[in-house]
Amino acid sequence: MKRVTTVVRILCGALILWIGLFPSGAFAQQYQFNALLSADDGAGISAGDKVTLTLTVSNAGPISGTGSARVTIPTVFQYDGQSGCSSSTVAGPDGNEFYFDWNYIPDNSDLQLAPGASVQCNIQLTLKTLPAGPVSAFAAIQPTTFDPNPGSASYQFNIAPPQSVTDLIVSVSANPTALSQGQSTTVHVNAANAGSLAAPNTVVVFAFPPQVQLGSATCNLTNVNGQQKWLLGTFAPSASAICDV
């Protein structure tokens, strides 16, 4: 009985010694996946333009590994396709963004990314509408048992500023609209510049039928070669003016 007890104690002591020989991080970080996001939008993109968002995943080692990643993309973009990451799915939209999941990194036969190696996933997008402000994509590599602290990345898209233009608008209404001979009516004219540039030498031309006689006006009308013209001069951006005739 004493001999059996001694053997058990020796085996337990050997087990404790064997476990103690392993470093404290032996079952923790075994490889390190890092992420980088980029896009071919150097000249700036406008509504309707196509752009490729590229996720580059690299392995800092020291051993080969596999993983997955999620890319969060603003919904001002439309997803068109991908290359280099066939094991992928698209989820969403979820509010102001949708998700692109790269399910197996890398997409090779053994699903192993060697130390010092990198692989790319190209996501083809179209900018649907101009955003009100800056928009960014985010990439997060999902943690695994042997890579519990993988990298992440973000990329702010280069959106071209809206072109500066003039946008002149004229609206007309009348009250009353049905007249008998001898009756009068008021024509209400509203002119506006909805553009971002001033409009020089702005003129509103009034064309009245011969049966109508012009009375008074709340704006300065000028008769030019038989036409009544409202000379607004340089019309500033976002400016508006009203004339009742």
C-alpha distance (Angstrom), angle and dihedral (degrees) to the residues before:
residue distance angle dihedral
M1 . . .
K2 3.79 . .
R3 3.83 89.8 .
V4 3.84 91.7 54.8
T5 3.80 91.9 49.6
T6 3.78 91.1 50.9
V7 3.83 92.1 51.3
V8 3.81 91.7 50.8
R9 3.79 90.9 50.5
I10 3.79 91.5 50.3
L11 3.83 92.2 50.2
C12 3.80 92.7 48.3
G13 3.78 90.9 49.6
A14 3.79 91.2 50.0
L15 3.83 91.0 50.6
I16 3.78 91.8 52.0
L17 3.81 90.4 48.8
W18 3.86 92.1 48.4
I19 3.82 92.4 52.1
G20 3.79 90.6 46.1
L21 3.80 91.2 58.1
F22 3.84 90.8 68.3
P23 3.82 117.3 87.6
S24 3.78 116.5 -111.5
G25 3.84 92.2 -108.5
A26 3.80 97.3 48.2
F27 3.80 92.4 112.0
A28 3.83 95.8 36.9
Q29 3.83 129.8 63.5
Q30 3.82 109.6 10.6
Y31 3.82 99.5 159.0
Q32 3.81 136.0 5.9
F33 3.82 122.6 -133.6
N34 3.82 114.6 -163.7
A35 3.82 128.4 -170.4
L36 3.80 135.4 -144.2
L37 3.82 127.1 -177.8
S38 3.83 124.4 -158.9
A39 3.81 138.0 158.1
D40 3.81 138.8 -161.1
D41 3.82 94.0 -118.7
G42 3.79 99.2 111.8
A43 3.81 94.1 131.2
G44 3.81 92.1 47.2
I45 3.79 125.4 -102.8
S46 3.80 130.1 -116.4
A47 3.79 133.2 -163.4
G48 3.80 109.5 -60.4
D49 3.81 94.8 22.9
K50 3.80 121.6 128.0
V51 3.80 121.9 -130.7
T52 3.81 135.6 179.5
L53 3.81 117.5 -136.5
T54 3.82 110.5 -158.2
L55 3.80 124.5 -157.9
T56 3.81 113.0 -163.2
V57 3.80 116.6 -166.1
S58 3.81 119.3 -168.4
N59 3.80 131.7 -176.1
A60 3.80 115.7 -134.7
G61 3.83 89.4 -170.0
P62 2.90 148.0 168.6
I63 3.84 89.6 -171.2
S64 3.80 135.3 14.8
G65 3.77 117.9 -86.7
T66 3.78 147.8 170.7
G67 3.78 133.1 -137.5
S68 3.79 149.1 148.8
A69 3.79 135.9 -118.7
R70 3.79 140.7 -157.4
V71 3.80 121.9 -146.7
T72 3.80 117.6 -160.5
I73 3.83 113.0 -151.4
P74 3.84 128.5 -174.4
T75 3.81 114.8 -111.7
V76 3.81 91.5 -124.2
F77 3.82 80.7 84.8
Q78 3.79 128.0 72.8
Y79 3.81 118.5 -143.0
D80 3.83 111.6 -124.3
G81 3.82 104.4 169.8
Q82 3.79 146.1 -70.3
S83 3.79 143.9 -112.4
G84 3.78 130.3 -159.0
C85 3.79 94.9 23.6
S86 3.79 108.3 68.9
S87 3.83 93.0 159.1
S88 3.79 92.0 73.6
T89 3.78 141.5 115.6
V90 3.79 134.3 -163.1
A91 3.79 119.2 -136.5
G92 3.77 129.8 -176.0
P93 2.88 157.0 -26.3
D94 3.79 96.8 -122.9
G95 3.78 108.0 177.6
N96 3.81 109.2 -60.9
E97 3.81 95.5 -5.7
F98 3.78 145.3 43.6
Y99 3.80 131.8 -151.4
F100 3.80 133.0 -119.1
D101 3.81 112.3 -164.7
W102 3.81 120.4 -159.7
N103 3.78 97.7 -161.2
Y104 3.83 101.8 -172.3
I105 3.79 123.6 32.6
P106 2.96 111.7 -138.5
D107 3.82 110.9 21.5
N108 3.82 93.4 -146.6
S109 3.80 128.8 120.3
D110 3.80 97.3 -90.8
L111 3.83 96.9 32.3
Q112 3.81 90.6 -130.0
L113 3.81 126.9 132.6
A114 3.80 110.7 -156.5
P115 3.82 122.7 -134.7
G116 3.81 110.5 -84.0
A117 3.82 92.1 16.1
S118 3.80 127.8 116.5
V119 3.79 137.1 -164.3
Q120 3.80 133.1 -163.1
C121 3.78 136.6 -141.3
N122 3.82 117.2 -162.4
I123 3.81 115.8 -155.4
Q124 3.82 114.9 -164.9
L125 3.80 114.8 -145.9
T126 3.82 140.4 171.9
L127 3.80 121.9 -147.9
K128 3.81 103.3 -126.8
T129 3.81 100.2 -174.3
L130 3.77 136.9 2.2
P131 3.82 109.5 -97.7
A132 3.78 121.6 -128.8
G133 3.81 90.5 -123.5
P134 3.82 143.2 -4.6
V135 3.82 116.4 -37.6
S136 3.80 128.3 -161.9
A137 3.79 140.3 -170.9
F138 3.80 122.1 -138.5
A139 3.81 130.7 -154.9
A140 3.79 124.8 -162.2
I141 3.81 123.8 -177.5
Q142 3.79 109.0 -143.9
P143 3.85 116.1 -117.8
T144 3.81 119.3 -112.4
T145 3.80 133.8 -171.9
F146 3.81 91.5 -95.3
D147 3.83 96.3 35.0
P148 3.81 104.7 40.0
N149 3.81 94.4 157.6
P150 3.81 107.6 43.2
G151 3.78 123.9 168.6
S152 3.80 131.1 -98.1
A153 3.79 135.7 -162.0
S154 3.80 143.6 -165.8
Y155 3.80 134.6 -157.6
Q156 3.81 129.3 -164.0
F157 3.80 111.2 -148.1
N158 3.79 119.3 -126.2
I159 3.81 102.4 -121.8
A160 3.81 115.1 -170.9
P161 3.82 113.2 -125.7
P162 3.80 114.8 -109.5
Q163 3.77 114.3 -91.4
S164 3.79 116.6 -101.2
V165 3.81 109.8 -115.8
T166 3.77 142.1 152.4
D167 3.80 117.6 -115.5
L168 3.80 112.4 -172.9
I169 3.80 118.4 -167.7
V170 3.82 129.0 -174.2
S171 3.80 123.6 -172.4
V172 3.81 125.3 -174.6
S173 3.79 132.6 -165.3
A174 3.81 134.2 166.4
N175 3.80 136.4 -156.7
P176 2.96 118.6 -132.6
T177 3.79 100.9 19.6
A178 3.82 97.5 -174.5
L179 3.84 114.1 65.0
S180 3.79 138.8 -177.9
Q181 3.77 123.1 -154.5
G182 3.79 110.8 -70.0
Q183 3.80 95.9 19.2
S184 3.80 123.0 119.7
T185 3.79 132.7 -141.6
T186 3.78 137.0 -171.5
V187 3.78 119.8 -124.0
H188 3.82 112.1 -154.3
V189 3.84 114.7 -155.3
N190 3.81 123.0 -172.2
A191 3.83 119.4 -171.1
A192 3.82 122.1 -171.8
N193 3.80 140.6 171.3
A194 3.82 107.6 -140.9
G195 3.81 92.8 174.7
S196 3.77 132.2 95.1
L197 3.82 96.3 -118.8
A198 3.79 130.5 67.6
A199 3.81 115.0 -105.9
P200 3.82 111.4 -136.3
N201 3.83 123.2 -149.2
T202 3.79 93.8 11.9
V203 3.82 113.4 -175.0
V204 3.82 131.0 179.7
V205 3.82 112.2 -157.3
F206 3.82 119.2 -152.3
A207 3.80 116.5 -150.4
F208 3.81 113.0 -169.5
P209 3.80 124.9 -176.4
P210 3.82 115.2 -111.3
Q211 3.83 91.2 -111.3
V212 3.83 90.3 64.7
Q213 3.79 124.0 80.6
L214 3.80 116.8 -152.6
G215 3.80 114.8 -123.9
S216 3.81 126.4 175.3
A217 3.81 128.3 -26.8
T218 3.80 134.6 -159.4
C219 3.82 90.5 -140.5
N220 3.79 131.5 56.5
L221 3.81 107.8 -93.5
T222 3.79 119.5 -168.1
N223 3.79 123.8 -158.3
V224 3.80 107.3 -133.3
N225 3.80 114.4 178.2
G226 3.78 91.2 -28.7
Q227 3.80 94.9 -45.7
Q228 3.78 124.6 112.2
K229 3.80 108.3 -130.9
W230 3.78 130.9 -172.7
L231 3.81 105.5 -148.9
L232 3.79 109.8 -152.6
G233 3.81 97.3 168.5
T234 3.81 114.5 -161.1
F235 3.80 106.2 6.1
A236 3.81 110.6 -154.0
P237 3.84 124.2 -138.3
S238 3.82 111.8 -82.4
A239 3.81 90.0 9.1
S240 3.81 122.0 140.6
A241 3.80 135.8 -174.6
I242 3.82 135.4 -170.3
C243 3.78 130.4 -149.4
D244 3.82 125.4 -176.4
V245 3.82 114.8 -161.7
